[in-house]
C-alpha cells in the first residue's frame, strides 16, 4: 500500500528555497560551478531532453538552463530540509530540460559537496526516486510549479515544458531519429558505423 506523500506548504518551501538559493549564489565557488557546467556543454548530448527545446543551442541556452536548474535544486533542498530528509518528498518533478541540466550540475560532485558543507543544506537528486511516490512528469499548476512561483515568480516557458507538450515533441523526435536508426527513445542505436564518412 502506498503511503500518501505529504509535502510542506508552497509558501514555506519558497521561503526556505530563497534562503538556500541566496546562500548558493553567495558561495565563493558559485562562479566556478557555472563555469564548469558551461564547459560541460560538449557532453550535453542527449536525444530526448534538451532537443525538446525549440531551436536548442547548448551554448546560448546554458545561462538560462543553469539559472532554472539552481532554482529547482534550491526548491528540492528546501523540501528535503522541511521534511527532515524525506528523499521521496524532495524529489520534485521537474521539466525534462531542467532535469537534464541537473545532471550536468550534479556531475560537479566535489564542488557541490563543499558548497553544501559551507551552506548547511543538502542537494537532492536521486534518479530512483523520480518515478516514485513524489516523482512523475512536471506540469503546469502542480506542486513544483506552485513552489517555484512563490519563490521566484513566473517560470521560463522556454524550459518549463509541460508533460503533454513534452510527449508531443518527443513523438516528433521519434520520427526524425527513427529514420537514422535511433529508436526506443535513444535506448537503441543502429547506425552503420562501419561505413566510411563522406
N, C-alpha and C positions, 0 to 999 in steps of 0.2 A: 504494500500500500504506500503511495506517495504522500509524504507529509506536505502540507501547504507551506509554500515559501513565504516568509514574512520579511518584508524589507522596510527600512525607515521611511518616514515621510519625505517626499522630494525636497521640501524646504530645508530639512535637517541635513540631507545629503548635500544639497547645494552649498550650504554654509561651510561644511567641512571640506568639500571639494575645492572651493575658492581658496581656503587656507592652504590646502595641500598644493594647489597649482601655484600660488604665490611663493610658497617655500621652494618648489621645484625651480621656478624661474629665477629665484634669488640665489640658488646654489652656485658655487664658484665653477662647477663643471657643466652647467646647463648649456652654455655655448658649445662646449665640446660635444655634448650629446647631440645637438643639432648638426654639428659638422660631421660627426661620424654617421649619422643617419643620412645626411645628404650625400656623402661619399659612397654609401651603401647602395646607391641607385643602380649601379651596374648589376647588382644581384636582385633587383626588384622585379625580375621577370616572372610572371605567372600568367596563367591562361584565363582565369575567371574572376580575379579580384580587381586589380587596377584597370584592366581593359573594359570594365563596365562603365568607367568614367568616359563621357563623351570627349573625343579628341584628347585622350590622356597623354601627358607629357611628363616623363619621370623627373626631369629637372624642373620644369615650370610648375608642376603641381606639388613638388616636395614641401615648400614652405606651408602651404595651406593644409596639406595632409598631416604634417608634423604638429601644427597648431591644434587641429581637431583631435589628433591622437593623444597628445599630452592632456588635453581637457578630458577626454574619455577615460584615460588612465587615472586621472585625479578623481573622477566620479567613482570608478571601481574601488580605488583605495579608500575613499570616504565610506562607501558601503561596507567594506571589509572592517574598517575601524569601528563603525557604528553597530556592527553585528557581532562584535567580539571574535573576529576572524572567520566568519562563515564564508567559505570559498564559493559555495553554490549561490548564495545571495549576491556576492560581489562580482561574479562572472556575468556582467550585464550584457545583454545582446547589443551588438554594435553593427553598423552598416559594414558591408564587406570591405570596401576600400580602407576604412579606418582600422578594421580588424587586421587587415594585411599589413598596414603600416605599423601596427603594434608589434608585429613580428620583427620588423627591422629595428624598432626601438628596443625591444627586449633582447635583441642579439648583442646589445652593448652591455653585457651582463655585469662585468666588474665595475663599470662606471655606475650603473644603476644601483648596485649593492652599496657603493659609497654614498650615493645620494640618499638612499633610504636610511642608512645609518645616521647621516648628518641631519636629515629632515624629520626623523621619527615617525615615518609612515611606511607602509608596505605596498609595493606594486603588486597587482594581481593579474595574472594571465595564465590560465590553465585550460589547455585545449580539451581535456577530457570533461570539463565542466560546461563547455559551450553548448552542448545538446542536452544537458542535464535539466534539473527542475527549473533553473533560472535562465537557461540558455535559449536557443532558438533564434529566429530571424528578427532583426530590428525592424521596427516600423513606426511610422508617424503616430504620435499620440501615446506611445507605450511608456512604460516606467522610465526607461533610459532617456527618452525624449523629454519627459516632464522634468526630470532631474537636471538635464542639460539646460533647458530653457530657464529654470530657476537660477542656475549657477552662472550661466554665461550668455543668456539671451538667445536670439534666433540661431538655428543651425545653418551650416553652409550647405545649401541644397546640391551643390556640385558633388559632394562626397557622401552626404547622408541620403542615400538612395533607399527607398522603401522596399519591402520584401517582394511585392508583386512586380514592381518595375525591375528589380534586380533579376528576378527569374525571366522576365520578358527579354531583357538584354542578354542574359546567358543563353537563351534559346537562339538568339541571333548569332551569338558566338559559336554555338554548337554547329550551325550550318556552315559558317565560314571555316572553322577548324576541321570539320569532318572531311572536307574536300582534300586537305593536305595530309590526312591520316592521324589527326589528333582527335581522340574520341573519349567517351566516358568522363567528360568534363576535365580533360587533361591527365586522367589517370593512365591512359594508354596512348602511346605514340608509336605509330608505324610509318615512319618516314624512311625512304630508301637511302640510308646514309652511305652506302657503298657506291652510289652513283657520283660521278665527278661533277663538281660545281661548274657551271658555265659562266 
